[in-house]
C-alpha cells in the first residue's frame, strides 16, 4: 500500500485530503509537529509528500530542502500562492509538481496516481475510468466526484463501466442488458430502464446531473 504524508496546517483541508486519499486505498498520515517534520517523515517513510508552502515555524521550501538531504521521494507542493514565481521556486527547491488551492480533489488524486506510476514503475495503470470529473474505480466499484465517494450496486457499476468505456458513443440497450444479465434467461426490457433510473437518481444526488443521456429508441451515452 502506498503511503502519503500530508504537511498542511489547515486541519480542515488536510482532513478532506486524507479522507479522499484513504477512499482510494492509500495509507495517509497528516503531519502534527510543524516545528520538526523530519522525524515524522523518517518514521512514516512515505512514497509521496504533499507539502504546503505557508506553515508554522518554517515554510514548505525549508522542509523540501531538508527532505531532499535524505530522500528523493516525490514532493508535490500545495498552496494558494500559485503565482509563477512561487511555482518556479517550488520546482527549483526540489518539488516535483504544484497544485493550487483551493484543491480540486479529483485533480490531486490524478496527479498523485501519475506520479506514483512514473516513480515506482508500476506495471500497469491504476484501473480507473474518468469522465467530466467523475472517477470510476475498477478495483472497488465506487465512483468519486468532488471529494465524495458514491457507493454503487453491482448493476450500477456495470452500467457505468460500460458507458464510460464507450464514452462519446451510444451503447445499445441490448449490449447493456447482456452486460448486466449474462445468462440465457428472460429479463424484461423494462428492468434495464428501472436500473438506469435508479442510478441516475444516485448520480444526481451527488451533483452529476445529466451524466447519462438517453438516445430514444437506441440506448444510452455519456458525452
N, C-alpha and C positions, 0 to 999 in steps of 0.2 A: 504494500500500500504506500502510495506516495505521501510524503509529509510536507506540509506548507506552514511556514512561520509568518504570522501577520504582525508587523510592527506598526501599530496605529493607536494613537492615544485617544481618539474619539471612540468610546466604547460602543456607542450605538452603531457606528459604521462597521467596526471590527466584528460585532456580533452578527450583523447581516451578512457580511462576507463569509464568516465562519460557517453559519448555517447553510448558506448556498453551496459552499465547497464540500461540506460534510454530506450534503444531499447527493453529491456526485461521487461519494465514496472515498474522499481524501481524509487523511488524518491531519487535523488543523490545531495549531496552538497560537494563542494570542499572547504577545509579549506582555509582561507585567512590570518588570523592573527597567524603567527607561533611563535610569542612571547608569546601568551597565547591561547592555543587551548580549554581550558575548557569552557569558556563562549559560544563558538560556539557549543561545544558538548552538553552543557545543553540546549541551545536554540533549537537545531535541534532534540535532543533526538533520535539518530539513533538506528536501530536494529542491525547494524554491523558496525565496523570501519575497514577501510583499511589504514594501517599505515606504512609509510616509516621509515627506521632507520635513515638515514642521512638527517637532517633537520636543518634549520637556528635556532640559539639561543639555543635550547635544542633538543637532539636527540629523536628518537622514543621510546627508552627504558624509558626515563623520562616521556613521555606523557602516555605511557602504565601504568606506576605506578600511575600517577595522576588519570587516568580514573578508575583504579582499586580501588581507595579510595572511589569512589562514585557509581560505576556501575559494574555489571557482564556481560555487553554487550560483545558479541564475538569480538575479535580483531584479524585480520589477518595481519601479517607483510608482507611487500613487499619490497624487497631490492636486490641489486646486490651483496651485501655482504652475499652470500649464502653458506659460509663455515660452517662446523659442529659447530664451536664454537659460531658463531652468531645465528644459528638456535636453539641450546640448550639454549643460553642466552635469546632469544626471548620467548621461551616456559617457562623458569624459571621466567621471569619477568611478566608473566600473559597472554602471547599470546596464541591463540588457533590454529593457523596454520601459515604457512610460504610459500610465493610464490616468487620464484627467478625472478629477472629481467634478460633479457627482458621478460616482462609479456606476456604470451600466454592468450589472452582474453577469449578463449573458456575454458581453464583450470580454469582461475579465476572465470568465471561465474559458472562453475560446482561446484567448491569448495564453493562458496557463497550459491548456492542453497542447497547443502548438509548441510552446517552449519545452514541455516535458518530452514530446516526441523527438524534437531536434537534439535535446541534450542527452537523453538516456537511450537513444537508439531503439525505441520501441518498435517491435517487428511489424506492427500494423496500426492503422489509425484507431483512435478511441472510437468505438462504434456509436456514433450519433448521427441523426439527421436533423438539419436545421432549415427553417423557413420563416421569414418575417419575424425573427427574434424568438421564435418558439423552437426549443431543442428537445428532440425525442431521443431518450437514452435507450439504446437497444439492449443494454445489459440488464436493467431493472424494470423496463417497461413503464417509465414515468416520463412526463412532459414537463419541462422547465420553461417558465416565462416570467420575465421581470422579477426575478428573485424568488418566485414561488414554485413549489413542486406540485404538479397535478397528478393525482393517483389515477391510473387507468385500469379498466377491466381488460380481460383477455381480448374481447371483441373490439373495445376502444383502441387498444394498441394495434391490433391487426389492421383496422381501418386506416388509422393514421400512418402506419408504416407503409402500407400500400400506396396511399395517396401522396405521401412525402417522397417516396422513392420515384414517383412518376409526376413530380410537381411540374405544373405547366401543361400537363396532358390530361385529357379526360379519361377516367378509369370507369369502365363499364360496370353496370350493376352485376352482370354475370361474373365478371372477374372478382369483384368484391365478395360475392356470395361463395364462390369457390374458395377464396382465401379464408373466409370465416368458418365455413362448414365443409371441411374436406372429407366428405363421406358420401356414399351412394344412398342418401336418404332424402326424402322430400322435405323441403323447407319452404314455407310460404314466402313469396316475394316481399310481402309487407313487413316481414320480420327484419329485413335489412333497413327499411325506412325507419322503423322503430329504433333500431340501434344507432343509426346516424343522427336521428333527432335527439336522443339522449346524450350522445357525445357532443353535439352542437351546444346544448344547454350547459354542459360542463365547461366547455371552452369559453362560452360567452360569460359565464360567471367569473372566469379568470381574466376577462378583458380581451379575449380573442374573438371578437365579433366578426362574422362573415369569413372565418378561416376556411371553412368547407363550403364550396358553392355547388349548387345543383345545375346540371345541364339536362333540362327536361327531356325525358324520353331516351336519354343516353346513359348518364351516370353522374359522377362527382369529380370535382377538381379542386386542388389548391393552387393558387396562382398569385 
